[in-house]
Amino acid sequence: MKNRTLGRTGATISEIGFGAWQIGGAWGDVSEEDGKRALNAALDAGVTFIDTADVYGDGRSEKIIASVLKERGGDKPFVATKAGRRLSPHVADGYTGANIEAFIDRSLANLGVETLDLVQLHCPPTEVFYRPEMFGALDDLIVKGKIRNYGVSVSNVEEALKAIEYPGVATIQIIYNIFRQRPHDLFFEQAQKKNVGIIVRVPLASGLLSGKITADTKFADDDHRKFNRHGEFFDVGETFAGVPLDVALEAVEQVRPLVPQGISMAQFALAWILQSPAVSVVIPGARNEAQAQANAAASDLPAIPEETLAELADVYERLIKVHVHQKW
C-alpha cells in the first residue's frame, strides 16, 4: 500500500481508504458483521484512512468503526467523519456553531474518542460557503480540542473553489472518477497550490465502474441507487455520478476493453484516479472482505499508459461530458 500526505493536516495516510457509507446504510442489506469483516480486511491490507459520517445509518457506521478499532487495538488509523446532514430541514440557517458542535459531540461519543481527526461539513447548502462565521466556529472547535482538522465535502467544483479560500479548510472531499473529470481541470491545481488535501468519493460511480451493473440489475428499496435515481432525496450527482443510467452503461462497455487482463474494472477505475498527484486518498466502499481486499490491491497497479488515458478521455468527451461537466 502506497502512502500520501493529506494536505496541510500533515498526516501520512494510505492512498486507498475505506469509505464507510455502505456499512452504515442506503446500499441495501449489509449486516453489522459483514461490515466489520470488510473494515478489518481493509485495515489488514494496509488501509490507514477511514471516511464516515454521522448520518450513515444514523450513527451505525461510526459505531461499527469504533467497535472494530477497539477490538484491534494498536495504532489507530486516521478517521474522518462529517456533520450537517442531520439538520432537518437541511438548510443554510441550520449551520451554526452550536448545531455543528452538538453533532460533533455525538460523533465523539459514537467513535469513542476525545478528539476527531477530521470533521467535514457534509455537502452544505451553497449559501454556507459565504458565511465566514461557520468556518470561524470550526476554528473555535479546534481550540476547544474537539477536532484536529476540518474540511468540507462539496457537491461541485464551484463550492470547492470557494471553500479553499478559507485558510482553515484542510481538506476537500469531492466526486472524481472516469465519468466525472471536471475537478482535474482548475480545482486540483488550486488545491495543490494551497496544500489542501483531496479526498475522492464515489470513485466507481456507485458501482457502474465495477462493470457488474446491467440494465436488468435490481436494487433493494433501501439502496440509494433505487430511491435516489433522480435526486429525490439528495443531490443526484451522488448516485451513478449523475450520469443517466443508459448512457453510463454504454460508456462502461467502451471502457471495458481498455482494462488490462488480470485486474478488475473497479481496480482500473481506482488506478485512474490515483494517476493524479493532487489526490490524497480515494475512498471506495466495500460490502465484504473480498471487495475491501480488491480495492486495497489497486494501490499496487502500474501507471496507466498515456494512450489508454487518451482513450478514456475520448469516452468522456463523446458520451458523458454533456450530462455532467457543467453541473458539478
Phi and psi in degrees as GROMACS dihedral restraints (atoms count N, CA, C in turn):
[ dihedral_restraints ]
;  ai    aj    ak    al  type     phi  dphi    fc
    3     4     5     6     1   -83.0    20    10
    4     5     6     7     1   152.1    20    10
    6     7     8     9     1  -112.5    20    10
    7     8     9    10     1   157.0    20    10
    9    10    11    12     1  -139.4    20    10
   10    11    12    13     1   167.9    20    10
   12    13    14    15     1   -97.8    20    10
   13    14    15    16     1   133.9    20    10
   15    16    17    18     1   -85.7    20    10
   16    17    18    19     1    71.6    20    10
   18    19    20    21     1    53.3    20    10
   19    20    21    22     1  -143.0    20    10
   21    22    23    24     1   -77.8    20    10
   22    23    24    25     1    -0.3    20    10
   24    25    26    27     1   -66.4    20    10
   25    26    27    28     1   -26.3    20    10
   27    28    29    30     1    77.9    20    10
   28    29    30    31     1    -2.0    20    10
   30    31    32    33     1   -73.1    20    10
   31    32    33    34     1   136.2    20    10
   33    34    35    36     1   -92.3    20    10
   34    35    36    37     1   120.6    20    10
   36    37    38    39     1  -133.5    20    10
   37    38    39    40     1   161.0    20    10
   39    40    41    42     1   -66.2    20    10
   40    41    42    43     1   143.0    20    10
   42    43    44    45     1   -72.6    20    10
   43    44    45    46     1   -19.1    20    10
   45    46    47    48     1  -111.8    20    10
   46    47    48    49     1   122.0    20    10
   48    49    50    51     1  -104.4    20    10
   49    50    51    52     1  -168.0    20    10
   51    52    53    54     1  -121.4    20    10
   52    53    54    55     1   112.6    20    10
   54    55    56    57     1   -83.6    20    10
   55    56    57    58     1   119.3    20    10
   57    58    59    60     1  -100.1    20    10
   58    59    60    61     1    20.6    20    10
   60    61    62    63     1   -66.9    20    10
   61    62    63    64     1   -44.0    20    10
   63    64    65    66     1   -61.6    20    10
   64    65    66    67     1   -34.2    20    10
   66    67    68    69     1   -83.1    20    10
   67    68    69    70     1    -3.0    20    10
   69    70    71    72     1   -95.4    20    10
   70    71    72    73     1   -47.1    20    10
   72    73    74    75     1   159.7    20    10
   73    74    75    76     1   178.4    20    10
   75    76    77    78     1    70.6    20    10
   76    77    78    79     1    19.7    20    10
   78    79    80    81     1  -131.2    20    10
   79    80    81    82     1    30.4    20    10
   81    82    83    84     1    81.0    20    10
   82    83    84    85     1  -168.6    20    10
   84    85    86    87     1   -80.6    20    10
   85    86    87    88     1   112.0    20    10
   87    88    89    90     1  -126.0    20    10
   88    89    90    91     1   112.8    20    10
   90    91    92    93     1   -69.9    20    10
   91    92    93    94     1   159.6    20    10
   93    94    95    96     1   -59.8    20    10
   94    95    96    97     1   -40.0    20    10
   96    97    98    99     1   -66.7    20    10
   97    98    99   100     1   -40.5    20    10
   99   100   101   102     1   -63.4    20    10
  100   101   102   103     1   -39.7    20    10
  102   103   104   105     1   -61.8    20    10
  103   104   105   106     1   -43.3    20    10
  105   106   107   108     1   -64.5    20    10
  106   107   108   109     1   -42.0    20    10
  108   109   110   111     1   -64.2    20    10
  109   110   111   112     1   -40.1    20    10
  111   112   113   114     1   -62.9    20    10
  112   113   114   115     1   -45.3    20    10
  114   115   116   117     1   -65.6    20    10
  115   116   117   118     1   -42.7    20    10
  117   118   119   120     1   -61.3    20    10
  118   119   120   121     1   -40.0    20    10
  120   121   122   123     1   -63.4    20    10
  121   122   123   124     1   -40.1    20    10
  123   124   125   126     1   -64.2    20    10
  124   125   126   127     1   -45.7    20    10
  126   127   128   129     1   -65.0    20    10
  127   128   129   130     1   -38.9    20    10
  129   130   131   132     1   -63.5    20    10
  130   131   132   133     1   -28.2    20    10
  132   133   134   135     1   -85.9    20    10
  133   134   135   136     1     3.1    20    10
  135   136   137   138     1   104.0    20    10
  136   137   138   139     1     4.0    20    10
  138   139   140   141     1   -69.4    20    10
  139   140   141   142     1   131.4    20    10
  141   142   143   144     1  -127.1    20    10
  142   143   144   145     1    16.2    20    10
  144   145   146   147     1  -135.0    20    10
  145   146   147   148     1   126.6    20    10
  147   148   149   150     1  -122.2    20    10
  148   149   150   151     1   134.7    20    10
  150   151   152   153     1  -118.9    20    10
  151   152   153   154     1   127.7    20    10
  153   154   155   156     1  -138.7    20    10
  154   155   156   157     1  -168.8    20    10
  156   157   158   159     1  -159.2    20    10
  157   158   159   160     1   154.8    20    10
  159   160   161   162     1   -68.4    20    10
  160   161   162   163     1   -19.5    20    10
  162   163   164   165     1   -94.4    20    10
  163   164   165   166     1    -3.8    20    10
  165   166   167   168     1   -71.8    20    10
  166   167   168   169     1   101.5    20    10
  168   169   170   171     1    68.7    20    10
  169   170   171   172     1    26.2    20    10
  171   172   173   174     1    54.9    20    10
  172   173   174   175     1    41.3    20    10
  174   175   176   177     1   102.7    20    10
  175   176   177   178     1   -10.5    20    10
  177   178   179   180     1   -59.0    20    10
  178   179   180   181     1   -43.9    20    10
  180   181   182   183     1   -61.3    20    10
  181   182   183   184     1   -47.2    20    10
  183   184   185   186     1   -60.0    20    10
  184   185   186   187     1   -41.1    20    10
  186   187   188   189     1   -69.3    20    10
  187   188   189   190     1   -36.7    20    10
  189   190   191   192     1   -63.5    20    10
  190   191   192   193     1   -43.5    20    10
  192   193   194   195     1   -59.6    20    10
  193   194   195   196     1   -46.7    20    10
  195   196   197   198     1   -59.3    20    10
  196   197   198   199     1   -42.9    20    10
  198   199   200   201     1   -63.6    20    10
  199   200   201   202     1   -45.5    20    10
  201   202   203   204     1   -63.4    20    10
  202   203   204   205     1   -45.1    20    10
  204   205   206   207     1   -68.1    20    10
  205   206   207   208     1   -34.2    20    10
  207   208   209   210     1   -66.8    20    10
  208   209   210   211     1   -41.9    20    10
  210   211   212   213     1   -66.1    20    10
  211   212   213   214     1   -36.9    20    10
  213   214   215   216     1   -75.8    20    10
  214   215   216   217     1   -39.5    20    10
  216   217   218   219     1    65.5    20    10
  217   218   219   220     1  -167.2    20    10
  219   220   221   222     1    72.8    20    10
  220   221   222   223     1  -160.0    20    10
  222   223   224   225     1   -63.1    20    10
  223   224   225   226     1   136.6    20    10
  225   226   227   228     1   -92.2    20    10
  226   227   228   229     1   141.0    20    10
  228   229   230   231     1   -72.4    20    10
  229   230   231   232     1   168.7    20    10
  231   232   233   234     1   -80.6    20    10
  232   233   234   235     1   122.7    20    10
  234   235   236   237     1  -114.6    20    10
  235   236   237   238     1   121.0    20    10
  237   238   239   240     1  -107.2    20    10
  238   239   240   241     1   135.8    20    10
  240   241   242   243     1  -126.0    20    10
  241   242   243   244     1  -177.8    20    10
  243   244   245   246     1  -137.2    20    10
  244   245   246   247     1   157.1    20    10
  246   247   248   249     1  -144.9    20    10
  247   248   249   250     1   147.4    20    10
  249   250   251   252     1   130.5    20    10
  250   251   252   253     1   -33.4    20    10
  252   253   254   255     1   -76.9    20    10
  253   254   255   256     1    -5.5    20    10
  255   256   257   258     1   -75.3    20    10
  256   257   258   259     1   -13.3    20    10
  258   259   260   261     1   -61.7    20    10
  259   260   261   262     1   136.7    20    10
  261   262   263   264     1  -140.1    20    10
  262   263   264   265     1   105.5    20    10
  264   265   266   267     1   -76.5    20    10
  265   266   267   268     1   157.2    20    10
  267   268   269   270     1   -84.5    20    10
  268   269   270   271     1    88.2    20    10
  270   271   272   273     1  -128.0    20    10
  271   272   273   274     1   161.0    20    10
  273   274   275   276     1   -58.9    20    10
  274   275   276   277     1   -38.3    20    10
  276   277   278   279     1   -66.6    20    10
  277   278   279   280     1   -15.8    20    10
  279   280   281   282     1   -77.3    20    10
  280   281   282   283     1   -14.8    20    10
  282   283   284   285     1   -83.1    20    10
  283   284   285   286     1    81.4    20    10
  285   286   287   288     1  -115.9    20    10
  286   287   288   289     1   160.1    20    10
  288   289   290   291     1   -57.8    20    10
  289   290   291   292     1   -41.3    20    10
  291   292   293   294     1   -64.7    20    10
  292   293   294   295     1   -44.4    20    10
  294   295   296   297     1   -65.6    20    10
  295   296   297   298     1   -45.4    20    10
  297   298   299   300     1   -66.0    20    10
  298   299   300   301     1   -38.0    20    10
  300   301   302   303     1   -63.3    20    10
  301   302   303   304     1   -38.2    20    10
  303   304   305   306     1   -64.1    20    10
  304   305   306   307     1   -40.7    20    10
  306   307   308   309     1   -65.3    20    10
  307   308   309   310     1   -39.8    20    10
  309   310   311   312     1   -64.8    20    10
  310   311   312   313     1   -40.0    20    10
  312   313   314   315     1   -59.8    20    10
  313   314   315   316     1   -39.4    20    10
  315   316   317   318     1   -66.0    20    10
  316   317   318   319     1   -42.4    20    10
  318   319   320   321     1   -66.0    20    10
  319   320   321   322     1   -37.1    20    10
  321   322   323   324     1   -58.3    20    10
  322   323   324   325     1   -42.7    20    10
  324   325   326   327     1   -68.6    20    10
  325   326   327   328     1   -44.2    20    10
  327   328   329   330     1   -60.9    20    10
  328   329   330   331     1   -41.0    20    10
  330   331   332   333     1   -87.7    20    10
  331   332   333   334     1   -10.3    20    10
  333   334   335   336     1    66.9    20    10
  334   335   336   337     1    39.0    20    10
  336   337   338   339     1  -129.7    20    10
  337   338   339   340     1   165.2    20    10
  339   340   341   342     1   -93.9    20    10
  340   341   342   343     1   -24.2    20    10
  342   343   344   345     1  -140.0    20    10
  343   344   345   346     1   135.1    20    10
  345   346   347   348     1   -87.1    20    10
  346   347   348   349     1   134.7    20    10
  348   349   350   351     1   -61.1    20    10
  349   350   351   352     1   -43.5    20    10
  351   352   353   354     1  -154.5    20    10
  352   353   354   355     1   129.5    20    10
  354   355   356   357     1  -115.3    20    10
  355   356   357   358     1   131.5    20    10
  357   358   359   360     1  -116.0    20    10
  358   359   360   361     1   130.4    20    10
  360   361   362   363     1   -61.0    20    10
  361   362   363   364     1   134.2    20    10
  363   364   365   366     1   -96.8    20    10
  364   365   366   367     1    86.7    20    10
  366   367   368   369     1    47.5    20    10
  367   368   369   370     1    59.1    20    10
  369   370   371   372     1   -69.3    20    10
  370   371   372   373     1   160.5    20    10
  372   373   374   375     1   -56.1    20    10
  373   374   375   376     1   148.1    20    10
  375   376   377   378     1   -54.6    20    10
  376   377   378   379     1   -34.3    20    10
  378   379   380   381     1   -58.2    20    10
  379   380   381   382     1   -29.9    20    10
  381   382   383   384     1   -62.5    20    10
  382   383   384   385     1   -31.0    20    10
  384   385   386   387     1   -67.2    20    10
  385   386   387   388     1   -13.6    20    10
  387   388   389   390     1  -106.2    20    10
  388   389   390   391     1    19.5    20    10
  390   391   392   393     1  -120.0    20    10
  391   392   393   394     1    89.7    20    10
  393   394   395   396     1   -59.7    20    10
  394   395   396   397     1   -23.6    20    10
  396   397   398   399     1   -63.9    20    10
  397   398   399   400     1   -29.5    20    10
  399   400   401   402     1   -66.4    20    10
  400   401   402   403     1   -41.6    20    10
  402   403   404   405     1   -73.0    20    10
  403   404   405   406     1   -31.6    20    10
  405   406   407   408     1   -64.2    20    10
  406   407   408   409     1   -36.9    20    10
  408   409   410   411     1   -64.6    20    10
  409   410   411   412     1   -35.5    20    10
  411   412   413   414     1   -68.3    20    10
  412   413   414   415     1   -37.3    20    10
  414   415   416   417     1   -58.7    20    10
  415   416   417   418     1   -40.4    20    10
  417   418   419   420     1   -64.5    20    10
  418   419   420   421     1   -34.3    20    10
  420   421   422   423     1   -71.1    20    10
  421   422   423   424     1   -27.6    20    10
  423   424   425   426     1   -66.9    20    10
  424   425   426   427     1   -44.6    20    10
  426   427   428   429     1   -60.9    20    10
  427   428   429   430     1   -37.9    20    10
  429   430   431   432     1   -70.6    20    10
  430   431   432   433     1   -15.2    20    10
  432   433   434   435     1    86.6    20    10
  433   434   435   436     1    10.4    20    10
  435   436   437   438     1   -83.6    20    10
  436   437   438   439     1   -26.5    20    10
  438   439   440   441     1  -136.7    20    10
  439   440   441   442     1   150.7    20    10
  441   442   443   444     1   -93.9    20    10
  442   443   444   445     1   -35.0    20    10
  444   445   446   447     1  -146.9    20    10
  445   446   447   448     1   159.5    20    10
  447   448   449   450     1  -139.8    20    10
  448   449   450   451     1   156.1    20    10
  450   451   452   453     1  -151.7    20    10
  451   452   453   454     1  -166.8    20    10
  453   454   455   456     1  -138.1    20    10
  454   455   456   457     1   134.5    20    10
  456   457   458   459     1   -92.8    20    10
  457   458   459   460     1   119.0    20    10
  459   460   461   462     1  -110.2    20    10
  460   461   462   463     1   160.6    20    10
  462   463   464   465     1   -92.9    20    10
  463   464   465   466     1   -25.3    20    10
  465   466   467   468     1  -152.4    20    10
  466   467   468   469     1   172.1    20    10
  468   469   470   471     1   -64.6    20    10
  469   470   471   472     1   -39.3    20    10
  471   472   473   474     1   -60.2    20    10
  472   473   474   475     1   -42.9    20    10
  474   475   476   477     1   -64.4    20    10
  475   476   477   478     1   -38.8    20    10
  477   478   479   480     1   -62.1    20    10
  478   479   480   481     1   -44.7    20    10
  480   481   482   483     1   -64.8    20    10
  481   482   483   484     1   -38.1    20    10
  483   484   485   486     1   -68.0    20    10
  484   485   486   487     1   -42.3    20    10
  486   487   488   489     1   -61.1    20    10
  487   488   489   490     1   -39.5    20    10
  489   490   491   492     1   -77.9    20    10
  490   491   492   493     1     2.2    20    10
  492   493   494   495     1   -72.6    20    10
  493   494   495   496     1   -22.5    20    10
  495   496   497   498     1   -83.4    20    10
  496   497   498   499     1   123.8    20    10
  498   499   500   501     1   -64.5    20    10
  499   500   501   502     1   -21.3    20    10
  501   502   503   504     1   -83.6    20    10
  502   503   504   505     1   -11.3    20    10
  504   505   506   507     1   -74.2    20    10
  505   506   507   508     1   111.6    20    10
  507   508   509   510     1   -92.7    20    10
  508   509   510   511     1   -24.6    20    10
  510   511   512   513     1  -143.3    20    10
  511   512   513   514     1   154.1    20    10
  513   514   515   516     1  -127.4    20    10
  514   515   516   517     1   130.7    20    10
  516   517   518   519     1  -103.5    20    10
  517   518   519   520     1   130.1    20    10
  519   520   521   522     1  -148.9    20    10
  520   521   522   523     1   154.2    20    10
  522   523   524   525     1   -79.4    20    10
  523   524   525   526     1   129.6    20    10
  525   526   527   528     1  -152.9    20    10
  526   527   528   529     1   122.9    20    10
  528   529   530   531     1  -162.9    20    10
  529   530   531   532     1  -177.7    20    10
  531   532   533   534     1   -56.9    20    10
  532   533   534   535     1   -27.0    20    10
  534   535   536   537     1   -98.3    20    10
  535   536   537   538     1    -1.1    20    10
  537   538   539   540     1  -138.8    20    10
  538   539   540   541     1    82.8    20    10
  540   541   542   543     1   -99.1    20    10
  541   542   543   544     1    -7.2    20    10
  543   544   545   546     1   -58.6    20    10
  544   545   546   547     1   -37.3    20    10
  546   547   548   549     1   -55.6    20    10
  547   548   549   550     1   -25.4    20    10
  549   550   551   552     1   -66.1    20    10
  550   551   552   553     1   -21.7    20    10
  552   553   554   555     1   -71.4    20    10
  553   554   555   556     1   -89.2    20    10
  555   556   557   558     1   -87.4    20    10
  556   557   558   559     1   -41.9    20    10
  558   559   560   561     1   -62.0    20    10
  559   560   561   562     1   -47.3    20    10
  561   562   563   564     1   -58.1    20    10
  562   563   564   565     1   -40.7    20    10
  564   565   566   567     1   -61.7    20    10
  565   566   567   568     1   -45.6    20    10
  567   568   569   570     1   -68.7    20    10
  568   569   570   571     1   -37.5    20    10
  570   571   572   573     1   -64.1    20    10
  571   572   573   574     1   -41.0    20    10
  573   574   575   576     1   -63.4    20    10
  574   575   576   577     1   -40.3    20    10
  576   577   578   579     1   -61.0    20    10
  577   578   579   580     1   -33.6    20    10
  579   580   581   582     1   -99.3    20    10
  580   581   582   583     1     7.4    20    10
  582   583   584   585     1    55.7    20    10
  583   584   585   586     1    44.7    20    10
  585   586   587   588     1   -96.1    20    10
  586   587   588   589     1   129.4    20    10
  588   589   590   591     1   -70.9    20    10
  589   590   591   592     1   142.4    20    10
  591   592   593   594     1  -115.6    20    10
  592   593   594   595     1   120.6    20    10
  594   595   596   597     1  -105.6    20    10
  595   596   597   598     1   119.4    20    10
  597   598   599   600     1   -97.7    20    10
  598   599   600   601     1   120.3    20    10
  600   601   602   603     1  -108.6    20    10
  601   602   603   604     1   170.5    20    10
  603   604   605   606     1    51.1    20    10
  604   605   606   607     1    45.5    20    10
  606   607   608   609     1   -67.9    20    10
  607   608   609   610     1   -23.4    20    10
  609   610   611   612     1  -107.7    20    10
  610   611   612   613     1    17.4    20    10
  612   613   614   615     1    51.4    20    10
  613   614   615   616     1    52.3    20    10
  615   616   617   618     1    59.1    20    10
  616   617   618   619     1    32.8    20    10
  618   619   620   621     1    98.2    20    10
  619   620   621   622     1   -12.4    20    10
  621   622   623   624     1   -57.0    20    10
  622   623   624   625     1   -41.7    20    10
  624   625   626   627     1   -83.3    20    10
  625   626   627   628     1    12.7    20    10
  627   628   629   630     1   -83.3    20    10
  628   629   630   631     1   -18.3    20    10
  630   631   632   633     1    77.7    20    10
  631   632   633   634     1     7.9    20    10
  633   634   635   636     1  -103.1    20    10
  634   635   636   637     1    -9.1    20    10
  636   637   638   639     1   -90.4    20    10
  637   638   639   640     1   136.1    20    10
  639   640   641   642     1  -125.1    20    10
  640   641   642   643     1   176.9    20    10
  642   643   644   645     1   -65.1    20    10
  643   644   645   646     1   -19.7    20    10
  645   646   647   648     1   -96.6    20    10
  646   647   648   649     1    -1.2    20    10
  648   649   650   651     1   -62.1    20    10
  649   650   651   652     1   131.1    20    10
  651   652   653   654     1  -103.0    20    10
  652   653   654   655     1   134.7    20    10
  654   655   656   657     1  -112.4    20    10
  655   656   657   658     1   146.5    20    10
  657   658   659   660     1   -64.9    20    10
  658   659   660   661     1   157.7    20    10
  660   661   662   663     1   -60.5    20    10
  661   662   663   664     1   -29.6    20    10
  663   664   665   666     1   -95.3    20    10
  664   665   666   667     1    17.2    20    10
  666   667   668   669     1   -99.4    20    10
  667   668   669   670     1   125.4    20    10
  669   670   671   672     1   -60.5    20    10
  670   671   672   673     1   -20.5    20    10
  672   673   674   675     1   -71.7    20    10
  673   674   675   676     1    -8.6    20    10
  675   676   677   678     1  -104.8    20    10
  676   677   678   679     1   -49.1    20    10
  678   679   680   681     1   -85.9    20    10
  679   680   681   682     1   -12.7    20    10
  681   682   683   684     1  -119.7    20    10
  682   683   684   685     1    25.0    20    10
  684   685   686   687     1   -56.6    20    10
  685   686   687   688     1   -31.7    20    10
  687   688   689   690     1  -118.1    20    10
  688   689   690   691     1    22.6    20    10
  690   691   692   693     1    78.3    20    10
  691   692   693   694     1    29.6    20    10
  693   694   695   696     1   -65.9    20    10
  694   695   696   697     1   -30.5    20    10
  696   697   698   699     1  -118.9    20    10
  697   698   699   700     1   -26.7    20    10
  699   700   701   702     1  -156.0    20    10
  700   701   702   703     1   179.4    20    10
  702   703   704   705     1   -52.0    20    10
  703   704   705   706     1   129.1    20    10
  705   706   707   708     1   -63.7    20    10
  706   707   708   709     1   -20.0    20    10
  708   709   710   711     1   -66.4    20    10
  709   710   711   712     1   -15.9    20    10
  711   712   713   714     1   -80.7    20    10
  712   713   714   715     1   -14.7    20    10
  714   715   716   717     1  -112.7    20    10
  715   716   717   718     1   117.2    20    10
  717   718   719   720     1    55.1    20    10
  718   719   720   721     1    28.8    20    10
  720   721   722   723     1    56.7    20    10
  721   722   723   724     1    18.5    20    10
  723   724   725   726     1    82.7    20    10
  724   725   726   727     1     3.0    20    10
  726   727   728   729     1   -87.0    20    10
  727   728   729   730     1   132.0    20    10
  729   730   731   732     1   -52.9    20    10
  730   731   732   733     1   136.8    20    10
  732   733   734   735     1   -60.4    20    10
  733   734   735   736     1   -40.2    20    10
  735   736   737   738     1   -65.3    20    10
  736   737   738   739     1   -37.9    20    10
  738   739   740   741     1   -67.1    20    10
  739   740   741   742     1   -44.1    20    10
  741   742   743   744     1   -62.6    20    10
  742   743   744   745     1   -41.2    20    10
  744   745   746   747     1   -65.6    20    10
  745   746   747   748     1   -36.0    20    10
  747   748   749   750     1   -64.1    20    10
  748   749   750   751     1   -42.6    20    10
  750   751   752   753     1   -65.1    20    10
  751   752   753   754     1   -39.3    20    10
  753   754   755   756     1   -57.6    20    10
  754   755   756   757     1   -40.9    20    10
  756   757   758   759     1   -67.5    20    10
  757   758   759   760     1   -25.0    20    10
  759   760   761   762     1   -83.1    20    10
  760   761   762   763     1   -24.0    20    10
  762   763   764   765     1   -77.0    20    10
  763   764   765   766     1   -35.4    20    10
  765   766   767   768     1   -50.3    20    10
  766   767   768   769     1   -48.2    20    10
  768   769   770   771     1   -69.6    20    10
  769   770   771   772     1    -9.5    20    10
  771   772   773   774     1   -86.5    20    10
  772   773   774   775     1   -11.4    20    10
  774   775   776   777     1   -78.6    20    10
  775   776   777   778     1   124.2    20    10
  777   778   779   780     1   -62.3    20    10
  778   779   780   781     1   152.0    20    10
  780   781   782   783     1   -63.3    20    10
  781   782   783   784     1   144.8    20    10
  783   784   785   786     1    93.7    20    10
  784   785   786   787     1    -7.0    20    10
  786   787   788   789     1  -129.2    20    10
  787   788   789   790     1   158.9    20    10
  789   790   791   792     1   -85.7    20    10
  790   791   792   793     1   162.0    20    10
  792   793   794   795     1   -62.9    20    10
  793   794   795   796     1   -35.8    20    10
  795   796   797   798     1   -61.4    20    10
  796   797   798   799     1   -44.7    20    10
  798   799   800   801     1   -63.9    20    10
  799   800   801   802     1   -39.8    20    10
  801   802   803   804     1   -60.9    20    10
  802   803   804   805     1   -43.1    20    10
  804   805   806   807     1   -65.7    20    10
  805   806   807   808     1   -37.3    20    10
  807   808   809   810     1   -67.7    20    10
  808   809   810   811     1   -41.5    20    10
  810   811   812   813     1   -62.5    20    10
  811   812   813   814     1   -36.5    20    10
  813   814   815   816     1   -59.9    20    10
  814   815   816   817     1   -43.9    20    10
  816   817   818   819     1   -62.9    20    10
  817   818   819   820     1   -41.9    20    10
  819   820   821   822     1   -72.8    20    10
  820   821   822   823     1    -6.4    20    10
  822   823   824   825     1   -62.7    20    10
  823   824   825   826     1   -26.0    20    10
  825   826   827   828     1   -85.3    20    10
  826   827   828   829     1   121.9    20    10
  828   829   830   831     1   -68.6    20    10
  829   830   831   832     1   -14.9    20    10
  831   832   833   834     1   -71.4    20    10
  832   833   834   835     1   -24.9    20    10
  834   835   836   837     1   -73.8    20    10
  835   836   837   838     1   129.3    20    10
  837   838   839   840     1   -86.8    20    10
  838   839   840   841     1   -42.0    20    10
  840   841   842   843     1  -160.7    20    10
  841   842   843   844     1   145.8    20    10
  843   844   845   846     1  -114.4    20    10
  844   845   846   847     1   140.1    20    10
  846   847   848   849     1  -122.5    20    10
  847   848   849   850     1    69.5    20    10
  849   850   851   852     1   -65.6    20    10
  850   851   852   853     1   149.0    20    10
  852   853   854   855     1   -87.8    20    10
  853   854   855   856     1   171.4    20    10
  855   856   857   858     1  -152.1    20    10
  856   857   858   859     1   135.2    20    10
  858   859   860   861     1   -93.4    20    10
  859   860   861   862     1   -16.0    20    10
  861   862   863   864     1  -154.6    20    10
  862   863   864   865     1   176.4    20    10
  864   865   866   867     1   -61.4    20    10
  865   866   867   868     1   -43.5    20    10
  867   868   869   870     1   -61.5    20    10
  868   869   870   871     1   -42.7    20    10
  870   871   872   873     1   -64.5    20    10
  871   872   873   874     1   -42.1    20    10
  873   874   875   876     1   -62.3    20    10
  874   875   876   877     1   -43.0    20    10
  876   877   878   879     1   -66.5    20    10
  877   878   879   880     1   -41.9    20    10
  879   880   881   882     1   -64.9    20    10
  880   881   882   883     1   -40.7    20    10
  882   883   884   885     1   -59.6    20    10
  883   884   885   886     1   -47.9    20    10
  885   886   887   888     1   -61.7    20    10
  886   887   888   889     1   -36.0    20    10
  888   889   890   891     1   -65.8    20    10
  889   890   891   892     1   -19.0    20    10
  891   892   893   894     1   -63.3    20    10
  892   893   894   895     1   -21.0    20    10
  894   895   896   897     1   -64.6    20    10
  895   896   897   898     1   -23.4    20    10
  897   898   899   900     1   -90.8    20    10
  898   899   900   901     1    -0.6    20    10
  900   901   902   903     1   -74.6    20    10
  901   902   903   904     1   149.4    20    10
  903   904   905   906     1   -71.7    20    10
  904   905   906   907     1   164.3    20    10
  906   907   908   909     1   -60.8    20    10
  907   908   909   910     1   146.0    20    10
  909   910   911   912     1   -77.5    20    10
  910   911   912   913     1   130.7    20    10
  912   913   914   915     1   -59.8    20    10
  913   914   915   916     1   151.4    20    10
  915   916   917   918     1   -58.8    20    10
  916   917   918   919     1   -38.6    20    10
  918   919   920   921     1   -65.9    20    10
  919   920   921   922     1   -34.3    20    10
  921   922   923   924     1   -70.1    20    10
  922   923   924   925     1   -40.8    20    10
  924   925   926   927     1   -58.8    20    10
  925   926   927   928     1   -39.5    20    10
  927   928   929   930     1   -65.2    20    10
  928   929   930   931     1   -38.8    20    10
  930   931   932   933     1   -67.3    20    10
  931   932   933   934     1   -38.3    20    10
  933   934   935   936     1   -65.5    20    10
  934   935   936   937     1   -39.8    20    10
  936   937   938   939     1   -61.9    20    10
  937   938   939   940     1   -36.3    20    10
  939   940   941   942     1   -67.1    20    10
  940   941   942   943     1   -40.6    20    10
  942   943   944   945     1   -59.7    20    10
  943   944   945   946     1   -44.0    20    10
  945   946   947   948     1   -61.7    20    10
  946   947   948   949     1   -48.1    20    10
  948   949   950   951     1   -62.0    20    10
  949   950   951   952     1   -42.4    20    10
  951   952   953   954     1   -77.2    20    10
  952   953   954   955     1   -39.1    20    10
  954   955   956   957     1  -111.6    20    10
  955   956   957   958     1   -37.8    20    10
  957   958   959   960     1   -99.9    20    10
  958   959   960   961     1   -41.2    20    10
  960   961   962   963     1   -52.5    20    10
  961   962   963   964     1   -43.9    20    10
  963   964   965   966     1   -61.7    20    10
  964   965   966   967     1   -24.6    20    10
  966   967   968   969     1   -88.6    20    10
  967   968   969   970     1   -22.2    20    10
  969   970   971   972     1  -130.1    20    10
  970   971   972   973     1   -26.4    20    10
  972   973   974   975     1   -61.4    20    10
  973   974   975   976     1   -45.6    20    10
  975   976   977   978     1   -88.2    20    10
  976   977   978   979     1    -4.9    20    10
  978   979   980   981     1   -86.4    20    10
  979   980   981   982     1   -34.3    20    10
